Amino acid sequence: MKNLEGKVIIVTGGAAGIGGAMTTEFTERGASVVAVDLNEEAGKEKVASNPEKIAFLKGDISKESIAKEAVELAVSKFGKLTSLVNNAHASRQKPLLELTEEDWALSMDTGLKGTLNFMKAAYPELKKTKGSIVNFGSGAGLLGQKNQGSYAATKEAIRGLSRVAANEWAEDGIRVNVVCPLAFTDGVKQWKENFPEQYEEIISKNPMHRFGDPQKDVAPIIAFLLGEDSQYMTGQTLMADGGDIKLR
Ligand SMILES: NC(=O)c1ccc[n+]([C@@H]2O[C@H](COP(=O)([O-])OP(=O)(O)OC[C@H]3O[C@@H](n4cnc5c(N)ncnc54)[C@H](O)[C@@H]3O)[C@@H](O)[C@H]2O)c1
């Protein structure tokens, strides 16, 4: 399916995990992608898989300068920017009383600050192309999952920020939506090892009894929000989680 033909998309964390799957899926749907990630090895592998359509920028998404560089790279290499996916987010899982200032800063800086920095840097180009932004939330934020204080708070702040941007930027033709995924990635694998009971609980109560496949199950839902079929949607949260959480 080529529903992203001609799109130029920045994917933060686009070298591995759900981000890596999106980079591959979006290019298969006709888009060009700038993947921004700390993981240089995985980033180089992505570029090698499709050098014409994928560019890689090594950098920490919490730094404002990296957001600006990513936008410049999209425009210099692919001629424009049509879409932004704020996917990368780092955090540590701990009970609330054990959270340090450093833990809090890691989640807020990579999650909320990174998302805002990339949105602000991309705005002038997205205004020209009437672009689309997808930010990442989480079921952990919606449910208030134990041990996820800094992460859940950041994810819900991202949803609030996205709704404000949807209202402020609709008149510029820019849409802003949120996806909350559930997919088996290296990040989840690590979390499963630390919290096996929470993992089993999710699997048992999920109607489909499985985590999604990053490329087959999750990336197409973001592709829909970046494409023209969703042109009348903004400010929404979509659950890409096998029916785990039903928003009302
Ligand atoms: N996997 C799930 O089931 C799940 C569930 C809910 C929400 N999410 C959200 O989906 C998104 C992707 O999750 P994932 O499981 O693929 O994560 P992951 O940890 O597997 O991959 C994240 C990618 O981001 C990169 N990254 C981390 N910190 C960075 C930084 N400061 N600068 C640049 N790159 C950085 C990593 O190198 C990695 O390539 C995240 O926002 C996560 O919170 C995932």
Ligand as a Chemical Component Dictionary entry (heavy atoms), coordinates in Angstrom:
data_LIG
# 
_chem_comp.id                   LIG 
_chem_comp.type                 NON-POLYMER 
_chem_comp.pdbx_formal_charge   0 
_chem_comp.three_letter_code    LIG 
# 
loop_
_chem_comp_atom.comp_id 
_chem_comp_atom.atom_id 
_chem_comp_atom.alt_atom_id 
_chem_comp_atom.type_symbol 
_chem_comp_atom.charge 
_chem_comp_atom.model_Cartn_x 
_chem_comp_atom.model_Cartn_y 
_chem_comp_atom.model_Cartn_z 
_chem_comp_atom.pdbx_ordinal 
LIG N1  N1  N 0  6.327  -1.028 23.337 1  
LIG C1  C1  C 0  5.181  -0.838 23.980 2  
LIG O1  O1  O 0  4.393  -1.747 24.219 3  
LIG C2  C2  C 0  4.791  0.545  24.382 4  
LIG C3  C3  C 0  3.661  0.722  25.196 5  
LIG C4  C4  C 0  3.250  2.002  25.490 6  
LIG C5  C5  C 0  3.952  3.092  24.983 7  
LIG N2  N2  N 1  5.086  2.869  24.230 8  
LIG C6  C6  C 0  5.771  4.043  23.706 9  
LIG O2  O2  O 0  6.127  3.829  22.334 10 
LIG C7  C7  C 0  7.356  4.478  22.035 11 
LIG C8  C8  C 0  8.376  3.487  21.497 12 
LIG O3  O3  O 0  8.514  2.421  22.397 13 
LIG P1  P1  P 0  9.530  1.207  22.149 14 
LIG O4  O4  O 0  9.016  0.087  22.965 15 
LIG O5  O5  O -1 9.777  1.044  20.698 16 
LIG O6  O6  O 0  10.860 1.774  22.849 17 
LIG P2  P2  P 0  12.348 1.197  22.733 18 
LIG O7  O7  O 0  12.955 1.525  24.042 19 
LIG O8  O8  O 0  12.336 -0.221 22.265 20 
LIG O9  O9  O 0  12.977 2.101  21.562 21 
LIG C9  C9  C 0  13.123 3.460  21.726 22 
LIG C10 C10 C 0  14.125 4.022  20.701 23 
LIG O10 O10 O 0  14.353 5.381  21.078 24 
LIG C11 C11 C 0  15.754 5.600  21.176 25 
LIG N3  N3  N 0  16.011 6.609  22.204 26 
LIG C12 C12 C 0  15.866 6.495  23.539 27 
LIG N4  N4  N 0  16.211 7.652  24.141 28 
LIG C13 C13 C 0  16.575 8.518  23.170 29 
LIG C14 C14 C 0  17.034 9.857  23.171 30 
LIG N5  N5  N 0  17.186 10.558 24.300 31 
LIG N6  N6  N 0  17.325 10.436 21.967 32 
LIG C15 C15 C 0  17.186 9.737  20.816 33 
LIG N7  N7  N 0  16.761 8.462  20.762 34 
LIG C16 C16 C 0  16.458 7.854  21.930 35 
LIG C17 C17 C 0  16.372 4.264  21.525 36 
LIG O11 O11 O 0  17.742 4.217  21.137 37 
LIG C18 C18 C 0  15.481 3.306  20.728 38 
LIG O12 O12 O 0  15.981 3.126  19.404 39 
LIG C19 C19 C 0  7.800  5.163  23.341 40 
LIG O13 O13 O 0  7.269  6.473  23.387 41 
LIG C20 C20 C 0  7.118  4.310  24.396 42 
LIG O14 O14 O 0  6.957  4.996  25.605 43 
LIG C21 C21 C 0  5.510  1.637  23.922 44 
# 
loop_
_chem_comp_bond.comp_id 
_chem_comp_bond.atom_id_1 
_chem_comp_bond.atom_id_2 
_chem_comp_bond.value_order 
_chem_comp_bond.pdbx_ordinal 
LIG N1  C1  SING 1  
LIG C1  O1  DOUB 2  
LIG C1  C2  SING 3  
LIG C2  C3  SING 4  
LIG C2  C21 DOUB 5  
LIG C3  C4  DOUB 6  
LIG C4  C5  SING 7  
LIG C5  N2  DOUB 8  
LIG N2  C6  SING 9  
LIG N2  C21 SING 10 
LIG C6  O2  SING 11 
LIG C6  C20 SING 12 
LIG O2  C7  SING 13 
LIG C7  C8  SING 14 
LIG C7  C19 SING 15 
LIG C8  O3  SING 16 
LIG O3  P1  SING 17 
LIG P1  O4  DOUB 18 
LIG P1  O5  SING 19 
LIG P1  O6  SING 20 
LIG O6  P2  SING 21 
LIG P2  O7  DOUB 22 
LIG P2  O8  SING 23 
LIG P2  O9  SING 24 
LIG O9  C9  SING 25 
LIG C9  C10 SING 26 
LIG C10 O10 SING 27 
LIG C10 C18 SING 28 
LIG O10 C11 SING 29 
LIG C11 N3  SING 30 
LIG C11 C17 SING 31 
LIG N3  C12 SING 32 
LIG N3  C16 SING 33 
LIG C12 N4  DOUB 34 
LIG N4  C13 SING 35 
LIG C13 C14 SING 36 
LIG C13 C16 DOUB 37 
LIG C14 N5  SING 38 
LIG C14 N6  DOUB 39 
LIG N6  C15 SING 40 
LIG C15 N7  DOUB 41 
LIG N7  C16 SING 42 
LIG C17 O11 SING 43 
LIG C17 C18 SING 44 
LIG C18 O12 SING 45 
LIG C19 O13 SING 46 
LIG C19 C20 SING 47 
LIG C20 O14 SING 48 
# 
